[in-house]
Amino acid sequence: MAGTTALPLQQLIASLDNSCLPKILQVCSGVYFQGSIYEISGSEVCFSTGDLIKVISIELLSVCCEDISNNEKFELPISHTGLFKVVPEDMPYSTIEEMMSLRPVGLESCLPFTFTSRSKITIGNFTLGAGRALTVLSIERHEEEEDQLRCHVQGQQEASAEVSIPFSLQGEFRECESEERFTLREIMSSPCLCSRRFRFINTTKCDRPLVLSPIYQVHAIMNLRKNVLKFPSSLEVDVVDVTDVCKDVSFVTPLSLTEVHSQPDESFPVVVEVLEGPETRSLFKCSWLPELSKSSHLIFHKTGTSAMILLSSMKSRKAQQYFLVSQQYGGRFRRRPREFNSVYELYVASIQAPGLKVSVTKNCEEDEEEGLPGLSVGEQLEVIHCETMVLPCGGSKGETQSVEALLCQRLQEPDDGDDDDDEEEEVKQEDEREKVPLPLYMQGHFVEVLGDNKKYKLRDLGKEFSLPLDVKVVSRDTELETDPLVGFACLRIEGAMLEPTIQVSFPHRPDHCFEIPTQWLSMSVYFTKDPLPWPCGQPPKCHVDRVTEVTDTFFYEFRKQGNSNAAPPPRPPKRNLSTSTSTKKSSKSSKKSSKAEKSKRGQDKGIPTKELANLTLNSKRRPPAPPPPGIFDDQPPPVVPRKQSAEMTTGKALPNTYVERGERKTKVNEERDCHVAADVDSDHDYETVDDSFVTMMKTAQENVMYY
């Protein structure tokens, strides 16, 4: 900005017209210094020092009226109907040349005007008295001669004359007040009148002189600003005209992907630069997404509309995956049976695919109060339609309630027996198939029964079957380097969409393209003037990726758009609390009684008689009987024979049976109790220890102890 003069924005804009535009201005300073923000009609305008503004057009909005005496300002619309008259200048002029030099530029457009002289004027033989009014008609210019004013003089008795007054004439000259009237639009359309002072003809508004300044609405563009800026010229900003210096400066206009898609076809292919990359938490999960960073370059080949299918993998130990697949995918699919976990899911699927057949995969017990039928594993059902079924209200006699149910019929499995049945019997069996109503709130486990094993293309699946649909890839797309859909045991087709897309590639691989759905990715780019990375008129043959992995957020957003008005599944019918609690209590009591019976049976098996059960060490009903005299004084306690086991092979020594201990006394008492119980209850026959066997065991123990 060296060698240039900064001017207020309003002054510089007022000196322009649409014929000399565009102009490039540079912000110097002002109220909006260092990036202040000014809000105009709901839009923010921000100017920082050094910003370049390219003015492309101006439009007259209003007129700013400034009172010279007190510097007060107010605005009037350009359509104001009031009239103004010119206020003559108060300063006297000493020569005609001085008076004319201080007149506005373009004097001819301001003619005629009137002035007076305080002294007599003598021009040759012609003399004008002091105070005589002279009206300037024109300026006469001659080569090598002095310029002169051709003036009209009004004499007495309507006599008039014209005189020529040289510019060098000296005296005291003053401008007279003109009787002409002007509107605001007339004043603003004349550059000469704009520099004069005016006064309202209607003095009730303002009798003081006013300076009128036009206020324009400036239409401009700035670098990295998307829209055309509109702001008034009255902003207190100082600017410099740098049009001659910045002729080659290009103003970048950022575009969103939606705006790029609306560009004409002639704009492609083109090299673009990324101004703002996608969000960190994007909806896509693919290899090309990290490369869409700021300042990176891309090639936009063309725009179009693509039919796409959303696929999801089944829930398993691994994280669930989602794919956006083009209908041009070349692989082949085979249908897979769908699984349903409730009757309501069956109902939804039957609406989309009438005649649905399923097989029961989990038993269901019958409950008459809830209206739940009994189902067994392996039973096949065919969905007929949805109807209303009536259930009795628990605890109230005669009252009923209606619930929605899915009417199905059981399909009989083919018999492997006699093949000589008549056709009439088969027809009779078909007519007498059992109808099974399944309440929509019923939980169950079903799997779809499929009748074909054909291979389908992706576009054919959408035409012949309703979605969602479970499939499996049986042959890969040979045009893809790696097909990510191969290897999944089951994929679900969630839905189809028609998306506006942009075919994109990177400059280092212009033939490897991918499609970006413009409504699902937010980023801004601008068109550059860089050359395309291939010879002119010889574009490469593009290979487009047809499978794009997306995140679960993409799937949830897609489901929101498709199922915004979907109704929730029905609730089970209300039941009477008294009956429900009584049934619960009865069931609990029955469970307790059954448990008691089982425990009683277990006790009967472990304890032979009630009398023997009462003879325990912890019982206080009967004290233990005293030992018989002279039996256990000098002899060790009898040893009970044990069965041979693997534990007997270990080398542990047997305890000393000849030393009396507390444990032995306790065991002796137990043995005595057992003998007493045996004498009391003689109905039972128990084995007794033979004396010879006891003697043998004693001898063996003595040999071990003295070994």
FIMI-637662 format. One line per 8 residues: their letters; for each residue x, y, z of C-alpha. Coordinates in Angstrom, 2 decimals, decimal comma. Layout:
residues N
a) X/Y/Z; ...;
END
This chain:
residues 707
magttalp) 0,00/0,00/0,00; 2,99/2,32/-0,38; 2,29/5,54/-2,22; -1,48/5,23/-1,86; -3,94/7,31/0,16; -6,47/5,77/2,51; -10,01/7,10/2,20; -13,18/6,43/4,18;
lqqliasl) -15,21/3,68/2,60; -18,22/5,92/2,07; -16,20/8,57/0,29; -14,48/6,10/-2,00; -17,67/4,24/-2,86; -19,45/7,54/-3,59; -16,78/8,36/-6,16; -17,43/5,10/-8,03;
dnsclpki) -20,09/4,03/-10,47; -20,98/0,64/-11,91; -19,16/1,37/-15,15; -15,74/1,37/-13,45; -16,30/-1,81/-11,43; -14,93/-4,21/-10,31; -12,52/-2,57/-7,90; -10,26/-4,28/-5,36;
lqvcsgvy) -10,01/-2,49/-2,02; -7,75/-3,23/0,92; -8,82/-2,56/4,51; -6,47/-0,22/6,40; -8,07/0,65/9,72; -11,23/1,86/11,36; -13,88/0,78/13,81; -13,60/-2,81/12,54;
fqgsiyei) -9,85/-2,94/13,08; -8,40/-6,41/13,80; -11,38/-8,51/12,90; -14,31/-6,84/14,59; -17,76/-8,12/13,59; -20,62/-6,02/12,33; -24,10/-7,52/12,10; -26,30/-6,28/9,27;
sgsevcfs) -29,81/-7,63/8,71; -29,00/-10,85/10,49; -25,69/-11,50/8,66; -22,24/-10,90/10,09; -19,58/-8,97/8,21; -16,01/-9,23/9,49; -13,18/-7,04/8,22; -9,59/-7,39/9,38;
tgdlikvi) -6,64/-5,16/8,56; -5,17/-6,26/5,25; -8,31/-7,98/3,93; -8,99/-7,62/0,22; -12,53/-6,73/-0,88; -13,53/-7,06/-4,51; -16,43/-4,66/-5,16; -18,53/-5,99/-8,02;
siellsvc) -21,55/-3,64/-7,87; -23,14/-0,84/-5,82; -26,79/0,03/-5,28; -28,14/3,31/-3,88; -30,09/2,65/-0,70; -30,58/5,93/1,17; -29,17/9,41/1,85; -27,33/10,50/4,97;
cedisnne) -28,21/14,06/6,04; -25,68/15,80/8,30; -26,46/19,03/10,12; -23,37/21,22/9,82; -24,12/23,24/12,94; -24,19/20,33/15,40; -22,92/17,35/13,36; -26,17/15,43/13,85;
kfelpish) -26,95/12,77/11,23; -30,10/11,09/10,07; -31,06/9,00/7,07; -33,75/9,49/4,47; -34,83/6,83/1,97; -34,03/7,51/-1,63; -37,77/7,55/-2,35; -38,30/10,56/-0,07;
tglfkvvp) -40,69/13,01/-1,80; -39,54/16,21/-0,07; -37,87/19,04/-2,09; -34,58/20,80/-1,39; -32,96/24,02/-2,52; -29,28/24,87/-2,79; -27,75/26,94/0,02; -25,32/29,54/-1,36;
edmpysti) -21,79/29,63/-0,08; -21,09/32,21/2,65; -17,49/32,85/1,62; -16,93/35,80/-0,78; -14,66/35,38/-3,78; -12,04/37,98/-4,74; -11,89/37,10/-8,44; -14,12/35,44/-10,99;
eemmslrp) -11,46/32,78/-11,52; -11,40/31,92/-7,80; -15,17/31,67/-7,70; -15,26/29,34/-10,69; -12,34/27,20/-9,51; -14,15/26,40/-6,25; -17,28/25,34/-8,04; -17,95/21,59/-8,33;
vglesclp) -16,34/19,59/-11,06; -18,47/19,62/-14,18; -19,58/23,20/-13,95; -21,67/22,97/-17,09; -24,08/20,53/-15,41; -24,65/23,05/-12,57; -25,42/26,00/-14,81; -27,03/28,41/-14,72;
ftftsrsk) -26,24/30,00/-11,36; -26,43/33,59/-10,12; -23,93/35,82/-8,27; -23,62/39,47/-7,29; -20,80/41,98/-6,98; -20,44/44,28/-4,01; -18,80/46,99/-6,17; -19,45/48,40/-9,63;
itignftl) -18,29/46,38/-12,62; -16,97/48,22/-15,67; -16,41/46,18/-18,79; -15,37/48,40/-21,70; -18,20/50,90/-22,23; -20,59/48,84/-20,11; -20,99/49,53/-16,37; -22,99/47,49/-13,90;
gagraltv) -24,02/48,90/-10,57; -23,21/47,24/-7,24; -25,52/44,45/-6,13; -26,72/43,73/-9,65; -27,46/39,99/-10,14; -25,65/38,23/-12,96; -26,68/34,78/-14,16; -23,88/32,67/-15,62;
lsierhee) -24,97/31,05/-18,87; -21,74/29,44/-20,08; -17,98/29,59/-20,10; -16,24/30,79/-23,23; -12,81/29,35/-23,87; -10,53/30,55/-26,66; -7,04/29,58/-27,62; -4,38/32,04/-26,56;
eedqlrch) -7,08/34,18/-24,97; -8,43/34,55/-21,48; -11,49/32,55/-20,49; -14,66/34,56/-20,02; -18,08/34,10/-18,44; -21,11/34,78/-20,60; -23,67/36,27/-18,23; -27,23/37,47/-18,49;
vqgqqeas) -28,22/40,77/-16,85; -31,85/41,62/-16,14; -32,46/45,39/-16,48; -35,35/47,62/-15,67; -38,69/47,41/-17,48; -37,95/43,84/-18,52; -34,87/44,92/-20,43; -32,02/42,39/-20,48;
aevsipfs) -28,53/42,10/-21,89; -25,65/39,65/-22,12; -22,11/40,52/-21,14; -18,81/38,66/-21,11; -16,79/38,98/-17,93; -13,11/37,93/-17,91; -11,82/35,53/-15,27; -9,25/38,07/-14,12;
lqgefrec) -11,87/40,57/-12,97; -11,35/41,45/-9,31; -13,89/42,44/-6,68; -16,05/40,84/-3,98; -18,41/38,31/-5,47; -21,07/36,23/-3,69; -23,30/33,44/-4,91; -27,06/34,10/-4,82;
eseerftl) -29,71/31,66/-3,59; -31,32/29,81/-6,44; -35,06/29,29/-6,75; -34,68/25,82/-8,25; -36,00/22,79/-6,32; -34,52/19,29/-6,34; -35,56/15,83/-5,11; -33,14/13,48/-3,38;
reimsspc) -32,87/11,25/-6,43; -32,04/14,26/-8,66; -29,41/15,49/-6,23; -27,79/12,05/-5,93; -27,74/11,59/-9,70; -25,66/14,77/-10,20; -22,07/14,75/-8,92; -22,05/18,57/-8,89;
lcsrrfrf) -25,15/18,84/-6,73; -23,88/16,18/-4,33; -21,06/18,51/-3,28; -23,41/21,41/-2,42; -25,34/22,18/0,75; -29,13/22,07/0,79; -32,04/23,18/2,87; -35,56/21,80/3,19;
inttkcdr) -38,19/23,93/1,51; -40,50/22,93/4,36; -38,70/24,75/7,17; -40,65/22,93/9,88; -38,37/19,92/9,40; -34,97/21,57/9,45; -34,03/25,11/8,50; -30,30/24,61/8,92;
plvlspiy) -27,97/23,72/6,03; -27,49/20,00/5,39; -24,76/18,01/3,71; -26,24/15,11/1,75; -24,19/11,93/1,29; -25,33/8,82/-0,60; -25,34/5,46/1,18; -24,81/2,52/-1,16;
qvhaimnl) -25,26/-1,18/-0,60; -21,96/-2,67/-1,66; -21,91/-6,10/-3,31; -18,48/-7,65/-2,90; -16,65/-10,94/-2,67; -13,80/-11,87/-0,38; -11,31/-14,69/-0,26; -12,68/-17,92/1,29;
rknvlkfp) -16,15/-16,41/1,61; -18,87/-18,55/0,11; -21,57/-15,96/-0,58; -21,55/-12,45/-2,01; -21,20/-9,98/0,83; -23,69/-7,14/1,14; -22,88/-4,24/3,44; -23,60/-0,48/3,52;
sslevdvv) -20,97/2,02/2,45; -21,48/3,92/5,70; -19,21/1,55/7,65; -16,44/3,57/9,26; -13,61/1,73/7,56; -10,61/3,23/5,79; -9,72/1,52/2,53; -7,22/1,84/-0,28;
dvtdvckd) -7,82/1,16/-3,97; -5,30/-1,56/-4,95; -6,90/-2,64/-8,21; -3,79/-2,00/-10,29; -1,52/-3,87/-7,87; -3,76/-6,93/-7,30; -5,01/-7,65/-10,80; -3,84/-11,29/-10,70;
vsfvtpls) -5,22/-12,09/-7,25; -7,81/-14,89/-7,36; -10,63/-14,96/-4,85; -11,31/-18,53/-3,68; -14,96/-19,52/-3,27; -15,47/-22,55/-0,97; -18,09/-25,10/-2,04; -19,78/-27,88/-0,11;
ltevhsqp) -20,22/-31,29/-1,74; -23,91/-30,53/-2,28; -22,99/-27,32/-4,10; -20,37/-29,19/-6,14; -23,04/-31,68/-7,20; -25,19/-28,81/-8,51; -22,40/-27,51/-10,78; -22,85/-27,98/-14,55;
desfpvvv) -21,39/-31,05/-16,22; -18,95/-28,87/-18,16; -17,11/-28,14/-14,91; -15,81/-31,74/-14,67; -13,31/-33,32/-14,49; -11,49/-30,81/-12,30; -8,76/-30,74/-9,68; -10,01/-29,48/-6,32;
evlegpet) -8,31/-28,63/-3,05; -9,78/-29,52/0,33; -10,34/-26,43/2,46; -12,00/-28,20/5,38; -11,85/-31,96/5,81; -14,58/-34,23/7,17; -15,35/-34,40/10,86; -13,18/-36,60/13,04;
rslfkcsw) -16,20/-38,73/13,90; -17,25/-39,52/10,38; -20,00/-41,83/9,16; -17,56/-43,71/6,93; -14,95/-46,29/7,84; -12,87/-46,79/4,73; -9,30/-46,43/3,46; -9,75/-43,18/1,53;
lpelskss) -11,26/-41,20/4,39; -7,95/-40,32/6,21; -6,55/-38,89/2,98; -9,31/-36,26/2,76; -7,33/-33,86/4,92; -6,94/-30,10/4,63; -4,88/-28,85/1,62; -4,99/-32,28/-0,06;
hlifhktg) -5,88/-32,43/-3,76; -8,57/-34,57/-5,37; -9,92/-35,18/-8,85; -13,68/-34,85/-9,28; -14,47/-36,88/-12,40; -18,24/-36,48/-12,61; -21,44/-36,24/-10,62; -24,47/-38,50/-10,73;
tsamills) -27,05/-40,49/-8,80; -26,31/-44,04/-7,66; -28,58/-46,77/-6,32; -27,04/-48,22/-3,16; -27,83/-51,04/-0,74; -27,05/-51,02/2,98; -25,80/-54,37/4,31; -25,04/-55,41/7,88;
smksrkaq) -23,29/-58,44/9,31; -25,00/-60,57/11,93; -24,29/-60,05/15,63; -21,55/-62,32/16,94; -18,46/-62,17/19,09; -16,88/-59,77/16,63; -18,11/-56,22/16,22; -21,01/-55,81/13,81;
qyflvsqq) -20,03/-54,31/10,45; -22,02/-52,25/7,94; -21,43/-51,78/4,20; -22,79/-49,42/1,57; -22,83/-51,40/-1,68; -23,56/-50,14/-5,18; -26,15/-52,04/-7,21; -23,41/-52,52/-9,83;
yggrfrrr) -21,76/-55,03/-7,48; -20,85/-58,09/-9,55; -20,96/-60,81/-6,89; -23,68/-63,43/-6,48; -25,85/-64,00/-3,41; -27,89/-66,87/-2,02; -30,76/-66,34/0,38; -30,35/-67,26/4,03;
prefnsvy) -33,21/-68,07/6,46; -34,08/-65,22/8,78; -34,43/-65,65/12,53; -37,27/-64,12/14,52; -37,37/-63,68/18,29; -41,00/-62,61/18,66; -44,36/-62,96/16,96; -44,34/-59,23/16,27;
elyvasiq) -41,23/-59,68/14,11; -43,10/-62,41/12,25; -45,99/-60,01/11,73; -43,76/-57,29/10,29; -42,03/-59,78/7,99; -45,35/-61,28/6,84; -46,62/-57,84/5,77; -43,61/-57,46/3,47;
apglkvsv) -43,61/-61,10/2,32; -47,08/-62,78/2,38; -47,15/-66,56/2,78; -44,19/-66,61/5,17; -43,33/-70,08/6,50; -41,27/-70,60/9,65; -40,08/-73,43/11,85; -40,16/-73,36/15,66;
tknceede) -36,68/-73,54/17,21; -37,64/-73,43/20,92; -40,44/-75,02/22,88; -43,22/-72,83/24,27; -45,52/-73,95/27,09; -49,24/-73,35/26,77; -50,80/-70,63/28,94; -54,55/-70,23/28,56;
eeglpgls) -54,76/-67,04/30,65; -52,12/-65,30/28,54; -53,47/-66,83/25,33; -50,15/-68,49/24,54; -50,42/-71,75/22,58; -48,06/-74,67/23,03; -45,32/-74,94/20,39; -42,73/-77,67/19,95;
vgeqlevi) -39,33/-77,59/18,29; -39,54/-78,53/14,63; -43,15/-77,52/14,06; -43,70/-75,57/10,86; -46,15/-72,69/10,69; -47,51/-70,70/7,78; -48,58/-67,12/8,50; -52,10/-66,36/7,25;
hcetmvlp) -53,11/-62,93/8,49; -53,50/-60,75/11,58; -56,79/-60,81/13,47; -58,30/-59,96/16,85; -58,65/-62,66/19,48; -60,66/-62,51/22,73; -59,10/-63,45/26,08; -60,89/-63,74/29,45;
cggskget) -59,99/-61,17/32,11; -58,45/-62,81/35,15; -60,53/-62,63/38,35; -63,69/-61,24/36,72; -66,47/-63,49/35,48; -67,79/-62,85/32,01; -65,41/-60,00/31,18; -63,14/-60,32/28,18;
qsveallc) -60,47/-58,29/26,42; -59,37/-58,16/22,79; -55,76/-58,51/21,67; -54,12/-58,60/18,25; -52,92/-62,02/17,17; -51,19/-63,53/14,15; -53,22/-66,41/12,76; -51,02/-69,28/11,56;
qrlqepdd) -51,66/-72,85/10,50; -49,57/-75,85/11,38; -47,98/-77,59/8,42; -47,91/-81,38/8,72; -44,63/-83,08/7,96; -44,77/-85,71/5,19; -45,28/-89,25/6,53; -42,76/-91,99/5,81;
gdddddee) -45,42/-94,74/6,21; -48,00/-96,06/3,78; -47,87/-94,63/0,29; -51,30/-95,99/-0,68; -53,38/-93,18/0,89; -56,09/-91,80/-1,30; -55,92/-88,29/-2,65; -59,24/-87,53/-0,96;
eevkqede) -57,69/-88,10/2,47; -54,83/-85,71/1,63; -57,31/-83,02/0,60; -59,26/-83,60/3,82; -56,09/-83,20/5,87; -55,34/-79,90/4,15; -58,82/-78,62/4,97; -58,50/-79,67/8,59;
rekvplpl) -55,13/-78,06/9,30; -54,97/-76,65/12,79; -55,20/-72,88/13,06; -52,93/-71,42/15,73; -53,43/-67,81/16,90; -50,20/-66,27/18,20; -50,56/-63,01/20,21; -48,30/-60,27/18,88;
ymqghfve) -46,75/-59,77/22,31; -45,69/-63,43/22,51; -41,98/-64,19/22,70; -40,77/-67,05/20,57; -37,93/-68,37/18,46; -38,54/-69,08/14,79; -36,47/-69,56/11,65; -37,63/-68,96/8,10;
vlgdnkky) -38,25/-71,92/5,82; -36,83/-71,29/2,35; -37,91/-73,09/-0,78; -35,18/-72,13/-3,28; -31,40/-72,35/-3,56; -30,82/-69,99/-6,49; -28,04/-67,44/-6,92; -29,08/-63,83/-7,34;
klrdlgke) -27,49/-60,56/-8,35; -27,86/-57,68/-5,92; -30,23/-55,73/-8,17; -32,44/-58,82/-8,64; -32,83/-59,36/-4,89; -34,31/-55,90/-4,51; -36,80/-56,52/-7,30; -38,04/-60,01/-6,33;
fslpldvk) -38,03/-59,83/-2,52; -38,98/-57,32/0,12; -36,44/-56,02/2,63; -34,90/-56,77/5,08; -33,45/-59,95/3,61; -30,69/-62,31/4,83; -28,18/-63,40/2,20; -24,71/-64,87/1,79;
vvsrdtel) -22,10/-64,10/-0,86; -21,37/-67,29/-2,80; -19,23/-65,74/-5,57; -17,09/-62,61/-5,24; -16,93/-59,56/-7,50; -13,97/-60,26/-9,77; -13,46/-56,59/-10,64; -12,57/-55,72/-7,05;
etdplvgf) -9,04/-56,22/-5,73; -10,40/-57,41/-2,39; -14,06/-58,15/-1,80; -14,86/-57,43/1,88; -18,26/-59,16/1,66; -16,76/-62,61/1,12; -16,38/-64,67/4,28; -19,47/-63,58/6,16;
aclriega) -21,76/-66,44/7,08; -24,79/-64,17/6,76; -25,44/-60,58/5,68; -28,69/-58,70/6,09; -29,93/-56,29/3,41; -31,30/-53,47/5,56; -32,59/-51,17/2,84; -32,00/-49,41/-0,47;
mleptiqv) -31,38/-45,74/-1,23; -30,88/-43,46/-4,21; -27,99/-41,13/-3,41; -26,41/-38,16/-5,26; -22,73/-39,03/-5,56; -19,42/-37,63/-6,83; -16,90/-39,92/-8,50; -13,54/-39,08/-6,94;
sfphrpdh) -9,92/-40,23/-7,21; -6,52/-39,11/-5,98; -4,01/-37,51/-8,38; -1,41/-40,28/-7,86; -4,04/-42,93/-8,80; -6,47/-41,24/-11,18; -7,89/-44,55/-12,46; -8,84/-45,91/-9,01;
cfeiptqw) -12,10/-44,15/-8,15; -14,62/-44,23/-5,35; -18,03/-42,63/-4,88; -18,80/-40,09/-2,14; -22,48/-39,66/-1,17; -22,81/-35,89/-0,93; -25,53/-35,91/1,73; -23,58/-38,13/4,14;
lsmsvyft) -20,16/-36,40/4,13; -19,53/-32,79/5,16; -16,45/-31,07/3,71; -15,62/-27,94/1,69; -13,44/-27,67/-1,41; -12,67/-25,17/-4,13; -11,96/-25,58/-7,82; -8,33/-25,00/-8,74;
kdplpwpc) -6,77/-24,26/-12,11; -4,25/-27,10/-11,83; -3,94/-29,34/-14,91; -5,36/-32,86/-14,88; -2,78/-35,68/-14,43; -3,34/-37,23/-17,88; -2,84/-36,16/-21,50; -5,44/-33,79/-22,89;
gqppkchv) -8,43/-35,66/-24,25; -7,20/-39,06/-22,99; -8,88/-39,75/-19,65; -8,01/-43,08/-18,00; -10,41/-46,00/-17,69; -11,75/-45,76/-14,16; -12,34/-48,68/-11,81; -14,88/-47,72/-9,15;
drvtevtd) -14,99/-49,26/-5,68; -18,46/-50,70/-5,21; -18,24/-51,55/-1,50; -17,75/-48,89/1,20; -17,68/-49,72/4,89; -19,67/-47,36/7,11; -20,04/-46,98/10,87; -22,92/-47,94/13,11;
tffyefrk) -23,81/-44,24/13,34; -24,55/-44,27/9,59; -26,82/-47,28/10,12; -28,72/-45,63/12,98; -29,19/-42,41/10,99; -30,48/-44,44/8,05; -32,94/-46,25/10,31; -34,18/-42,91/11,69;
qgnsnaap) -35,02/-41,72/8,19; -36,84/-44,92/7,22; -38,68/-45,79/10,45; -39,58/-42,37/11,80; -43,30/-43,28/11,96; -42,96/-46,96/12,88; -45,28/-48,09/15,67; -43,82/-49,88/18,71;
pprppkrn) -44,64/-53,56/19,34; -47,85/-54,21/21,35; -47,90/-54,72/25,10; -49,30/-57,84/26,78; -52,89/-57,54/28,10; -53,46/-56,28/31,65; -54,25/-58,89/34,30; -56,03/-58,74/37,69;
lstststk) -53,42/-58,37/40,43; -55,36/-60,53/42,91; -55,56/-63,47/40,58; -51,96/-63,04/39,47; -50,74/-62,95/43,08; -52,91/-65,94/44,01; -51,60/-67,91/41,09; -48,06/-66,95/42,05;
kssksskk) -48,68/-67,98/45,67; -50,25/-71,28/44,59; -47,37/-71,95/42,26; -44,88/-71,10/45,01; -46,72/-73,33/47,54; -46,83/-76,16/45,03; -43,11/-75,73/44,41; -42,44/-75,73/48,16;
sskaeksk) -44,56/-78,85/48,69; -42,80/-80,63/45,86; -39,43/-79,62/47,31; -40,54/-80,85/50,76; -41,62/-84,16/49,33; -38,31/-84,53/47,56; -36,38/-83,73/50,74; -38,57/-86,12/52,70;
rgqdkgip) -37,89/-88,83/50,21; -34,21/-88,15/50,49; -34,34/-88,38/54,29; -36,28/-91,64/54,14; -33,58/-93,06/51,94; -30,70/-91,96/54,20; -32,30/-92,71/57,67; -34,04/-96,12/58,14;
tkelanlt) -36,34/-95,15/61,02; -37,48/-92,11/62,95; -36,10/-93,60/66,16; -32,63/-93,87/64,63; -32,90/-90,26/63,39; -33,54/-89,07/66,97; -30,46/-90,89/68,29; -27,87/-88,26/67,31;
lnskrrpp) -25,04/-86,73/69,29; -26,62/-83,31/69,11; -30,08/-84,42/70,23; -31,14/-83,71/73,81; -34,18/-85,95/73,84; -32,35/-88,98/75,23; -28,92/-89,14/76,96; -26,40/-91,69/75,68;
appppgif) -26,47/-95,08/77,38; -23,57/-95,96/79,77; -21,03/-98,52/78,45; -21,37/-102,10/79,67; -18,92/-102,95/82,49; -15,71/-104,82/81,59; -16,06/-104,82/77,84; -13,91/-101,89/76,68;
ddqpppvv) -11,47/-101,68/79,62; -8,55/-103,77/78,30; -9,44/-104,21/74,63; -9,12/-101,72/71,80; -12,29/-100,58/70,06; -13,47/-102,76/67,19; -12,35/-101,78/63,73; -15,04/-101,46/61,06;
prkqsaem) -13,98/-103,12/57,82; -13,56/-100,77/54,86; -13,68/-101,40/51,18; -10,46/-101,57/49,22; -9,77/-98,36/47,30; -6,92/-96,56/45,62; -6,33/-94,51/48,75; -5,32/-97,62/50,75;
ttgkalpn) -2,16/-97,91/48,63; -0,63/-94,82/50,16; 2,11/-95,29/52,79; 0,38/-93,59/55,73; 0,69/-95,29/59,15; -2,42/-96,28/61,06; -3,14/-94,49/64,37; -2,26/-96,20/67,69;
tyverger) -5,46/-97,94/68,76; -4,12/-98,81/72,26; -4,01/-95,22/73,46; -7,31/-93,94/74,80; -8,29/-90,45/73,48; -11,36/-88,24/73,53; -12,17/-89,13/69,97; -12,14/-92,80/70,82;
ktkvneer) -14,53/-92,28/73,71; -16,91/-90,39/71,45; -16,75/-93,18/68,89; -17,34/-95,74/71,63; -20,46/-93,90/72,72; -21,68/-93,82/69,12; -21,16/-97,55/68,81; -23,06/-98,11/72,06;
dchvaadv) -25,95/-95,98/70,78; -26,07/-98,02/67,61; -26,20/-101,29/69,61; -28,97/-99,90/71,80; -30,94/-98,78/68,73; -30,53/-102,23/67,26; -31,98/-103,84/70,37; -34,92/-101,43/70,46;
dsdhdyet) -35,98/-101,83/66,82; -35,87/-105,57/66,22; -37,83/-105,35/62,95; -34,72/-104,43/61,01; -31,89/-106,87/60,42; -28,43/-105,29/60,55; -25,07/-106,97/60,00; -22,96/-107,65/63,11;
vddsfvtm) -19,16/-107,84/63,25; -17,84/-111,38/63,51; -15,41/-111,98/66,43; -12,99/-113,95/64,24; -12,79/-111,06/61,79; -12,10/-108,64/64,67; -9,28/-110,85/65,97; -7,75/-111,01/62,50;
mktaqenv) -7,77/-107,23/62,09; -6,26/-106,77/65,56; -3,37/-109,12/64,73; -2,72/-107,26/61,46; -2,60/-103,92/63,24; -0,16/-105,20/65,85; 2,13/-106,49/63,14; 2,07/-103,09/61,44;
myy) 2,81/-101,20/64,66; 5,78/-103,40/65,59; 7,23/-103,62/62,07;
END
